[in-house]
Amino acid sequence: MLWTFTQNSFLPHKIFEPNTELDTPIMLLSEKYLDNLMMFNDYKSIINNCEDPITKVKTDIEVHEFVEDFEEKKVVSRTKYTIYKKNNFVMNYREYNEQTI
């Protein structure tokens, strides 16, 4: 999604590696670094594209999930939803389309 907007609406970001300075509003984190989430406490939101839910975060961090319109992806999303609910996450649903940007 970061690369689909018009050229003048670039969203500054970095791909996280060990010793990366956390100096951009968006940090892309691979699954192999999920155990390091506490170092991202200064961020307000996490977009999770991993198959596992992210439940070990501060309570005031928002975790965003996108559900793709493929049945196998929906099954994964339903499982994650159940885990988030069991961990007392506040759940909100918002349908996305290009007009909401």
C-alpha positions in Angstrom: 0.0 0.0 0.0 2.9 2.4 0.6 3.7 2.5 -3.0 0.2 2.7 -4.6 -0.5 6.4 -3.8 0.5 9.3 -6.0 4.1 10.3 -6.2 3.7 13.4 -4.0 2.0 11.5 -1.2 5.0 9.3 -0.3 4.9 7.8 3.2 8.4 7.9 4.8 9.4 4.5 6.0 12.3 2.1 6.7 12.8 -1.6 6.8 13.9 -2.7 10.3 17.2 -4.4 10.9 19.1 -4.6 14.1 20.6 -1.3 15.0 18.2 0.6 12.8 17.5 4.1 14.1 13.8 4.5 14.8 13.5 7.8 13.1 10.6 7.4 10.6 6.9 7.4 11.2 6.6 4.0 9.5 8.8 1.0 10.3 8.4 -2.2 8.4 9.2 -5.2 10.5 9.6 -8.8 9.4 8.3 -11.8 11.3 11.8 -12.7 12.5 11.9 -9.5 14.6 8.4 -9.8 16.3 10.0 -10.6 19.6 11.5 -7.1 19.6 8.1 -5.2 19.6 8.8 -3.5 22.9 11.4 -1.4 21.3 8.7 0.2 19.2 6.8 1.6 22.2 7.1 5.1 20.7 4.9 4.1 17.8 1.1 4.4 18.1 0.1 1.8 15.6 1.2 -1.5 14.1 0.0 -2.9 10.8 0.2 -6.7 11.0 0.6 -8.6 7.8 1.9 -11.7 9.5 -0.2 -14.8 9.9 0.1 -14.7 13.7 -1.6 -12.1 15.8 0.4 -9.5 17.7 -0.8 -9.7 21.3 2.4 -8.6 23.2 2.1 -4.9 22.8 1.4 -2.0 25.1 -2.3 -1.5 25.7 -2.4 1.9 24.0 -0.9 0.7 20.7 -3.4 0.0 17.9 -2.9 -3.1 15.9 -4.4 -3.0 12.4 -5.2 -6.0 10.3 -6.2 -6.2 6.7 -8.5 -9.1 5.6 -8.0 -10.0 1.9 -11.0 -11.4 0.0 -9.7 -14.9 -0.4 -11.1 -17.7 1.7 -7.8 -19.0 3.0 -6.9 -15.5 4.1 -10.2 -15.1 5.8 -9.7 -18.3 7.8 -6.4 -16.9 9.1 -8.1 -13.6 9.9 -10.9 -15.3 11.8 -8.4 -17.3 13.9 -6.5 -14.1 14.7 -9.8 -12.3 15.5 -10.6 -15.0 18.1 -7.2 -14.7 19.7 -7.4 -10.9 19.9 -10.9 -11.2 21.5 -9.5 -13.7 24.1 -6.7 -11.2 24.9 -9.3 -8.4 25.5 -8.4 -6.3 22.5 -11.0 -3.7 21.5 -12.1 -4.7 18.0 -13.3 -2.3 15.3 -14.2 -3.1 11.7 -13.9 -0.7 8.8 -14.4 -1.6 5.2 -11.7 -0.3 3.0 -12.1 0.8 -0.5 -10.2 3.3 -2.7 -12.7 6.1 -1.9 -11.8 6.0 1.8 -8.2 7.2 1.2 
